[in-house]
Amino acid sequence: MKSPFEDDIDIAVSTRIRLARNLTSFPFPNRLSLEGCEKVKGIIKDAILKGNSAIAKDFSYFDMDKITKGQSLSFVEKHLISPDFTTNRKGRGLLIVQKELESTLVSIMINEEDHVRLQVLEYGLNFNNAYDIASKIDKLLDDQVSFAFDEKLGYLTQCPTNLGTGMRASVMLHLPVLQRKGLMNRVASNLAKLGLTVRGTYGEGTQAESALYQISNQVTLGLSEHDTIKNLKDVTAQIILQERNMRKDLASDIKTIDAIQRSQGILANARILSSDEFMSLISNVRLGVSIGEIKTISIKSINQLIGDVQPATIEEIAKKPMDQRQRDIQRAEIVRSKFIS
Amino acid sequence: MLCKLCCENPADVRVQTVISGEVKEYMLCSKCAQKLGYSNSFEELSFDLSSLFDGIFKKEKNYSKGKRCQGCGLTYNDIISSGKVGCAKCYSFFHDEIIPLVERIHGKKNHVEQKPRTINTAMSDNDLDRLKESLRDAIEKQEFEKAAVIRDKIKEREGK
C-alpha cells in the first residue's frame, strides 16, 4: 500500500521506532553474567519464534558470536544493529526480518544496552506503520515474558534517558537547502521546546556534507507514545514544507544547478570514489532529482545505492575482504553502473 | 582545531545536540565520533549524557555513599560514573537519588498510558485495593477531605 507520505520520500529518507524493554528477573545486560545472557537470549528467541503469531516465520535468528565480523558490520550499515553491538558479540543475539523489496526492516537486539532493543525501520516517512509493527511485536513479547515496569517510571531501562515509554521515534531527513542557508540551528532550538532533538551527521570531512539530519524525541517519560509520535509528525511536516519551499527557489539558481550537474558528472565517470566524496556528491544529486533537474535516477535507487556502497556492505556483496583502495574502486564501479543504465 | 574529546586528532566531525533546550556543539575527530556513535544514527547521546550526569552529580551532595543495590551490587557512584543503572531494583533502591535526576532529564517524573499486560491487571488491582483500604482508613479517622480525594482517585481508576 502506498503510504500517504510517500510523496515526501525525496526529503524523508527513513522512519524508525525503537522500543527498549527488560525482563524482570534478570539484571540489565551490563551486570549480567554470560550465563544469564544466554538465558535471556533463549527466552526472547523462543517468545518470538515459538510465539503463536504469524510474524514468527518472518524472523531469522543469529547468535552474534557465530557470525563473521564483516556480516555484523554490514548489519550496522543497514541500520539493523548498533555499532556497539558488533564490538562485543558474546552473549548477544539478533532477530531480524529482512525481506527483499519490502520497505520495512525489523530487528531485535538481545542484550544490547537493554535485554530487548526492538527496532522497526521504514523507508520514507511512515510513523504509523512503524509504530503499529513495533507495537504488535511488543505485545507478542509481553504476552509471554514479564517486562520490568514501574507505575511511575514506566518501562525500566538501563539508562534513565529511556525510562517511561522506552520509545525513541525518529525520522531521517535530507535537508541540503536548510543546511546551506544556515537555518538548522534555528530549527534545532525550536525543536528543543517540544522535547525533540535534531542530530546532524556531517560526514567525515568538513567539506563532505551529506545534509542528513535525524530528528527524534528526547523525552520518553510523561508523554504517551501517541503524543510523542504526533509531535514528531507535526514538526516533520513543517520542516519538510520549509525545505520544499526553499527548494523551489533553487530550481532556477545556476550555481546550484551547476553543483548538481557536476556531482552527477563525477559519479557517472569516476574510477575511484571515497565514501566521503560519494556522500557529498550523492547529496547534491538527490537534491537534483527532487527539483526535477536530474531524471535518470530515482530517489529510491539513490537510497538503495547509499546502502550498497558502505564499506562492509561492499565487501559483503563482493564476498571478499578488501582494503580501502579496492573498496573505493569497487564503489566507483557500482555507482557508475547505476548512472549509466 | 583538535578533537574536543581526545585532544589529539584534528576535529573533522561536527556534532550538535539539543538537550532540554540547550544547544551544544562539539568538534570531534572521526575516531571519537565513531566511538560515541555519532557516525551512525543509532547513537544514544553517551557523550552528553555523561556530562549531564557529571553536572548533576557535582551539585548533588545528598547521595548515599557506599550503599549497594541489593539486586545487582552497584553503588550510586557506579551509576553516576557510567550513566547506567544495573537492574530494575536500582530504581527503587536508589529511588531518592535517581528521581531528581530523572526529572532533570525528562522534565517529568510520571509515566503515562501504556502498560505491560502483567502490570495492567495485577498491579492496578493492587493499587485499587490499597486505595480502598486508605479510604476506609480515612473515613474511620474522620479525615473527610482526604477521603474525598481518595474517592475521586478510585472513581477515576474504576472508570478506566
Interface residues (C-beta under 8 A of the other chain):
Chain A: R16 N22 T24 F26 P27 F28 N30 R31 V76 H79 I81 S82 P83 D84 E113 K139 D142 D143 S146 F147 A148 F149 D150 E151 K152 L153 G154 Y155 L156 Q158 C159 P160 T161 L163 G164 T165 S170 M172 M184 N185 A188 S189 L191 A192 K193 G195 T197 V198 R199 G200 T201 Y202 G203 E204 G205 T206 Q214 Q218 V219 T220 L221 G222 L223 S224 E225 H226
Chain B: D12 V13 R14 V15 Q16 T17 V18 I19 S20 G21 E22 V23 S30 Q34 G37 Y38 S39 N40 S41 F42 E43 E44 L45 L49 G71 C72 G73 L74 S82 G83 K84 V85 G86 C87 A88 Y91 S92 I98 L101 V102 I105 H106 G107 K108 K109 N110 H111 V112 E113 Q114 K115 P116 R117 T118 I119 M123 D127
